[in-house]
């Protein structure tokens, strides 16, 4: 069984015991999180598609850790003008383990 769920404006295909990285959540490590914006659920032979969401369906997950991704370097330069700017950015993320798909 797997599902397509919307978390923080992005869509993720998940199955039980999957570990996914999502944009930072405010929940503490070890806490349970429920996402009710489920767009699709597929069992062995049955597929349920929401219009746009499936009523009464939810995905439960546990927060495993919080962290930051790899650094992305942003470098700007204008030739012959002595203009150079170098900036870095590390996006925050939360690691989740999907525990249950269902109502």
Buried (B, 14 or more C-beta within 10 A) or exposed (E): EBBBBBBEEEEBEBEBEBEBBBEEBEBEEEEEBEBBBBBBBBEEEEEEEBEEBBEEBBBBBBBBEBEEEEEEEEEEEEEEEEEEEEEEEEEEBBBBBBBEBEE
